[in-house]
Amino acid sequence: MPPASGPGFDILGLGMSILDSIQVVGSFPGGGGVTPVTRSALMGGGPVATALCAASRLGAKTAVIDRIGDDWRGERIRGDYERFGVDISYLVTEPGRRSSLGNVLVRESDGERHIVFEEGDFTPLSFSELPCGEFATCRFLHLNGRHWPACRDAARSVRESGGRVSFDGGAHRYDPRHLELLPFADILIVARDYAERLAGTDSRGGQLTALAQWGAEIVGITDGAEGSWFLERGGDRFHQAAFPVAALVDTTGCGDVFHGAFLAASVFGQSWEDGACTAAAAAALSATALGGRGYLPTLEEVQRMIARAG
């Protein structure tokens, strides 16, 4: 069982909250016409947001820091956080603004996705609006570069207060501005696409070395069914294989669940290798349902999957 939490949050998340409309189709549209939808779902989404929900489901004490609109989307986003036990004390609602919406098309044959994204028109948070008092007591701050430059200054503040910072470098989200943020990351795990763009090489070893230049405790690269690769500060490297999924439904949010589970495992005192195994199992289970939060497993369910795999 997870250890009892301290006075602060185990994980604070600073990132964009999204409402995901997920639709399963036979094939992605290539032009004009009508594409039938076989299944659909509506739920909260977003990289940091879903990571928080996954970590909370596993037993970590989490809270989100974000701003949303006062529209119906915002109401659904707020309700989804509450459903998974994520504290919303620092989820600010801005009157007269729209929340973000992601339209996710999922190809039925292999779970591949195509996303049409509508970013909300709410005002990004400034550093002065953040709950800086929480930075002194939280164990981790998890972010992905949203609410720039407040996220950079928040990372610096957490580090100065003795906390630790986790950064999620998602696919197609590389931004040169992040180079100002990465020196504050203790856990630096990015998608293959992000690693390739940052390092300028397709060599896995070269990518890990490039990520490690800022001195993070651990750096990692995730690559779906190929698994994930890690380099610890002391020089140890390891590969975590992906868990096989017998009935894959949707890969939406698998990387976000991986991050949340890895952080929860760190909160619980697991080693890096055990944490990567926990994260891989949680991500695999999440792929068996529609949507990034269609199936967020409990710690017991993750442990059973690991035990079955031997």
Phi, psi and omega in degrees: 000151178297146176290160178295140180285156176278198184290334181258189177280146173293314184222121168261138178240129177244107183186183185272131175267130186233149168260122182261126169256112189250130183227128179269128181231159178290322178206157179286140180295137179251002181180202179291157179137197181237131179247114179293145176252127181268330177210156178209161178205155178230123183199166177295153179209189183112139185303304181292319182301312181290326175300319178296316179298318179295317180294321178296318179299329180277349176120001179278153178268113190234158176211146180254142174241115184191171173233137178228170176278170180265029182267182180296330177297315180300322178296318179292321178299312180298315180297325180291321175302314181297324180298326182260006174081020177274128180293131183246023179301332184247025173263103188270136177257128180255118183300141174074015183242157179264141172275163184283146180228129175247120174265111187251115173267128181246122179283125190296327187291326186221002179078006179293153187238153167228126187246131172248116192247131174245107181283137179294166182254021176291161182277128176302148180288143172262162183299324182295341180270351184281152179282073188299334178298331179287337182295334182282344184239347180287155179272324178221144165248124181250131182209168180222018176100353177288158184061049177283139003266009182302324182295323178297314181290328176295318178299317178298317182296317179297316179298319180293335180270359178095003176275184182234155187240136176242133180240133177253110175264096186281162177299138179065020181238014179295135179219124181305336178298333182298341179297339175282339184265325188300331177297345180263359184276130173267324175242116186235097183238126185230161175284161181305315181300318179296316181297320180296318181288322180291315186274338182071026180210154175262008176282121181299318179297319178295324179293315179297319178298319178296318179293329185281353186297339182267001173084023177299154177298322178208141174238152182208160178229126178257143183213052173053233184294343179280351179093203183220151183239141184225150175226120179274159183303326180285355177107350180288138178240149174205159178243134174252117179289150174286144176283136179294143179243116184292321183231077181291131180249313188199130180268003179303127175080001182300317178295324180292319176296321177304311181299314181297318180290323178297319179293316178300318178298322178294319176300321183281356176089014177289154174292167179301317182293318177294323178296320178295323178294315177301315182295318180295320179293317179298317180296319180296317179296323181294335181283356181269005178223163182281127177094155181296336179240018179295329177212098172258112188286157171279169178298322180296321179293321177296315181297323178295321180294319179296319180296318179297326181282348178079000000 
